[in-house]
Amino acid sequence: MTRIQANLLLTLAAIIWGSSFVVQQIGTGELGTISFTGSRFLVGACMVLPFAWRQFLRVSREERPFKTADWLGILLTGCVLLTAAVLQQHGILRTTVTNSGFLTALYVPMVPVLGLLILRRKVHFTIWPASICCFVGTFILSGAREVALATGDLWVISSTLFWATHVMLVGAMASRTRAPLVVAAGQFLVCGCGGLLVGFWVEAPAPAHFAGALWGILYVGIFSVGMAFTLQVVGQRFTPAADAAIILSSETVFAAIGGMIFLGERLSLMRLSGGLLILISILAVELVPHLSRPRSLAARGSNLSS
């Protein structure tokens, strides 16, 4: 798979997440945050598991056997995913969509920073201005002139560190195992089973609560988890984590488009300019490294000839 194809998969994931944003706020019914999160990820795991099993058998037979470290890495990825999803869902229910969308985008500049500080991983210089522009664009798109931090806002902010960590772990595990579907199904199972176990212990949901949130669980579980997160895992095997974070942040643009189509929301020219700034940042991350590479190769060739 080429990098452009992988980035198209990540863009499709962002479109699905953007359309699911409203469902996560209004589709939970009376079901608790942890139980809802566990339920939707278990639905996603059931979708991906048959394909993951086939890939597991093929990779184990033809490429490499799975080791204990691989399963521990998938377990860690699932735990980080559960923490991020629960914190974000808890915050979404206690703040506005505007604030939660803006604050969730904080994970975008965190990815290259964490990659540089923890992994000593070099990034292309365009990542830094693109991350800042993406952050500013999300703020403009949200229409928020000032962000009053409520309790829900703090929960969303706390989730961004785990989302950034998750982006890095997914890329690392997909490349290490060479089995992105196995990574996807594994993290979904960890997140789903762990969320339901903790949810039954902490929230004690009744069967009626699951019935009231059934459509929300199915929609978000099938599309946002089963499809979008799997597309993320597959795409991140072939593109850097920092680039992936920029692309995935475009979910705010598609959430705004979904609001216009399905909820009759209208955006001002100022807010539309924020979406345009995000898209320009994404294009910069994609195009500038490719444009600068031929120049560097040409310069290297001229130095060799001299």
C-alpha positions in Angstrom: 0.0 0.0 0.0 1.3 3.5 -0.9 1.4 6.4 1.5 -1.3 8.2 -0.5 -3.6 5.2 -0.3 -3.0 4.9 3.5 -3.7 8.6 3.9 -7.0 8.2 2.0 -8.0 5.4 4.5 -7.2 7.8 7.4 -9.3 10.5 5.7 -12.2 8.1 5.4 -11.8 7.2 9.1 -12.0 10.9 9.9 -15.2 11.3 7.9 -16.8 8.4 9.8 -15.7 9.8 13.2 -17.0 13.2 12.3 -20.4 11.8 11.4 -20.5 9.8 14.7 -19.7 12.7 17.0 -23.3 13.8 17.5 -24.4 10.2 18.0 -22.0 9.8 20.9 -23.7 12.7 22.7 -27.4 11.9 22.0 -27.3 8.1 21.5 -26.2 6.9 25.0 -29.7 7.2 26.6 -29.3 6.4 30.4 -26.4 4.1 29.9 -23.3 5.0 31.7 -20.1 6.2 30.0 -18.0 3.2 30.7 -20.7 0.7 29.8 -21.5 2.5 26.5 -17.8 2.6 25.6 -17.3 -1.1 26.3 -20.5 -2.0 24.4 -19.6 -0.1 21.2 -16.1 -1.5 21.1 -17.3 -5.0 21.7 -19.6 -4.6 18.6 -16.6 -3.4 16.6 -14.5 -6.3 17.8 -17.2 -8.8 16.6 -17.1 -7.1 13.2 -13.3 -7.3 12.7 -12.6 -10.6 14.5 -13.2 -13.0 11.5 -10.9 -11.0 9.2 -8.3 -10.7 12.0 -8.3 -14.4 12.5 -7.6 -15.1 8.9 -4.8 -12.5 8.9 -3.3 -14.0 12.1 -3.1 -17.4 10.5 -1.6 -16.1 7.3 1.1 -13.9 9.0 2.0 -16.7 11.5 2.4 -19.1 8.6 4.1 -17.0 6.0 5.8 -14.0 7.7 6.5 -14.2 11.4 5.1 -15.9 14.6 3.4 -13.8 17.2 5.4 -13.4 20.4 4.4 -12.6 24.0 5.7 -9.0 23.5 3.2 -8.6 20.6 0.2 -9.6 22.7 1.4 -7.4 25.6 1.7 -4.5 23.2 -1.8 -5.1 21.9 -3.1 -5.3 25.5 -1.4 -2.0 26.3 -2.9 -0.4 23.2 -6.3 -1.5 24.2 -6.0 -0.2 27.7 -4.9 3.2 26.4 -7.8 3.2 24.0 -10.3 2.4 26.7 -8.9 5.2 28.9 -9.0 7.8 26.1 -12.5 6.8 24.9 -14.0 6.8 28.5 -12.5 10.1 29.4 -13.7 11.7 26.1 -17.2 10.2 26.3 -17.5 11.3 29.9 -16.5 14.9 28.9 -18.7 15.0 25.8 -21.8 14.4 28.0 -20.8 17.3 30.3 -19.8 20.1 27.9 -20.8 21.5 24.6 -20.0 19.9 21.2 -18.0 23.1 20.4 -15.8 22.9 23.4 -15.3 19.1 23.2 -14.4 19.3 19.5 -11.9 22.1 20.1 -10.3 20.5 23.1 -10.0 17.0 21.6 -7.8 18.5 18.8 -5.2 19.2 21.4 -3.9 15.7 20.8 -2.7 16.8 17.3 0.4 18.8 18.4 1.0 16.3 21.2 1.9 13.5 18.8 5.1 14.9 17.3 6.1 16.3 20.7 5.7 12.9 22.3 7.5 11.3 19.4 10.4 13.6 19.7 10.7 13.5 23.5 10.0 9.8 24.1 11.1 8.1 20.9 13.7 10.6 19.7 11.9 10.5 16.4 12.8 13.2 13.9 9.8 14.9 12.1 9.6 17.0 9.0 9.7 20.7 9.8 6.2 21.2 8.3 4.6 19.1 11.2 5.1 22.0 13.6 3.4 24.9 11.7 0.8 22.4 10.4 0.0 21.3 14.0 -0.3 24.9 15.2 -2.5 25.8 12.2 -4.7 22.7 12.7 -5.1 23.7 16.4 -6.0 27.3 15.4 -8.3 26.1 12.6 -10.2 23.9 15.0 -10.7 26.8 17.4 -12.0 29.0 14.6 -14.2 26.2 13.2 -15.7 25.7 16.7 -16.9 29.3 16.8 -15.6 29.7 20.3 -14.1 33.1 21.1 -13.2 32.0 24.6 -13.2 28.6 26.2 -14.7 28.5 29.7 -13.3 25.3 31.2 -16.2 23.3 32.8 -15.9 19.9 34.4 -16.5 18.2 31.0 -13.8 20.3 29.4 -11.2 19.0 31.8 -12.3 15.4 31.2 -11.8 16.0 27.4 -8.5 17.6 27.9 -7.3 14.7 30.0 -8.3 12.3 27.2 -6.0 14.0 24.6 -2.8 12.7 26.1 -4.1 9.2 25.8 -5.4 9.8 22.2 -1.9 11.0 21.3 -0.3 8.0 22.9 -2.8 5.7 21.2 -1.9 7.1 17.8 1.8 6.3 18.4 1.1 2.8 19.8 -1.2 1.9 16.9 1.5 2.8 14.3 4.2 0.9 16.2 2.1 -2.2 16.8 0.8 -2.3 13.2 4.4 -2.1 11.8 5.8 -4.6 14.4 3.2 -7.3 13.9 2.6 -6.8 10.2 -1.0 -7.6 11.0 -3.1 -4.4 11.4 -6.4 -6.3 11.6 -5.1 -8.4 14.5 -4.1 -5.2 16.3 -7.5 -3.7 15.6 -9.5 -6.7 16.8 -7.2 -7.2 19.8 -7.4 -3.6 21.1 -11.2 -3.7 20.5 -11.6 -6.8 22.6 -9.5 -5.4 25.4 -11.4 -2.2 25.3 -14.8 -3.8 25.0 -14.4 -6.5 27.7 -12.6 -4.2 30.0 -15.2 -1.5 29.6 -18.1 -3.8 30.3 -16.4 -5.4 33.3 -15.6 -2.0 34.9 -19.0 -0.6 33.8 -20.9 -3.4 35.5 -18.8 -2.9 38.6 -19.0 0.9 38.8 -22.2 1.8 37.0 -24.4 -1.3 37.5 -26.4 -0.9 34.3 -29.8 -2.6 33.8 -30.8 -4.4 30.6 -33.2 -1.5 29.9 -30.3 0.9 29.8 -28.6 -1.1 27.0 -31.9 -1.4 25.2 -32.4 2.4 25.3 -28.9 3.0 23.9 -29.0 0.1 21.4 -29.1 2.2 18.2 -26.3 4.4 19.4 -24.2 1.4 20.4 -24.8 -0.3 17.0 -24.1 2.9 14.9 -21.0 3.9 16.7 -19.8 0.3 17.2 -20.2 -0.6 13.5 -19.0 2.5 11.8 -16.9 4.5 14.3 -15.2 1.5 15.9 -15.4 -1.5 13.5 -14.7 0.5 10.3 -13.0 3.8 11.3 -10.6 2.4 13.9 -9.7 -0.5 11.6 -9.0 2.0 8.8 -6.8 3.9 11.2 -4.7 0.8 12.1 -4.3 -0.2 8.5 -3.4 3.3 7.3 -1.0 4.0 10.1 1.1 1.0 9.1 2.1 3.0 6.0 2.3 6.6 7.2 4.0 8.4 10.1 2.1 8.9 13.4 2.5 12.7 13.3 1.1 12.9 9.7 -1.7 10.6 10.7 -2.7 12.8 13.6 -3.0 15.8 11.3 -5.2 13.9 8.9 -7.4 12.3 11.6 -8.0 15.8 13.1 -10.0 16.7 10.0 -12.9 14.9 11.7 -13.9 18.3 13.1 -14.4 19.5 9.5 -16.6 16.5 8.6 -18.5 16.8 11.9 -19.4 20.4 10.9 -20.4 19.2 7.4 -22.6 16.5 9.0 -24.2 19.1 11.2 -25.1 21.1 8.2 -26.6 18.2 6.3 -28.4 16.3 9.1 -29.1 19.0 11.7 -29.5 22.0 9.5 -26.6 23.9 11.1 -25.0 26.7 9.2 -21.5 27.9 9.4 -20.3 31.5 9.0 -17.5 32.4 6.6 -15.2 32.8 9.6 -15.9 29.2 10.8 -15.6 27.9 7.3 -12.2 29.5 7.1 -11.2 27.4 10.1 -12.1 24.3 8.3 -10.1 25.5 5.3 -7.1 26.1 7.5 -7.2 22.5 8.7 -7.5 21.2 5.2 -4.5 23.3 4.1 -2.5 22.0 7.0 -3.3 18.4 5.9 -2.2 19.1 2.3 1.0 20.8 3.5 2.0 17.7 5.5 1.3 15.6 2.5 2.8 17.7 -0.3 5.7 19.6 1.1 7.9 16.5 2.0 7.4 15.1 -1.5 8.2 18.5 -3.1 11.3 19.0 -1.0 12.7 15.5 -1.6 13.6 15.9 -5.2 15.4 19.1 -4.4 17.4 17.5 -1.7 18.3 14.6 -4.0 19.3 17.0 -6.7 21.5 18.9 -4.3 23.1 15.7 -3.1 23.8 14.7 -6.7 25.4 18.0 -7.5 27.6 17.7 -4.5 28.7 14.2 -5.5 29.5 15.4 -9.1 31.6 18.3 -7.9 
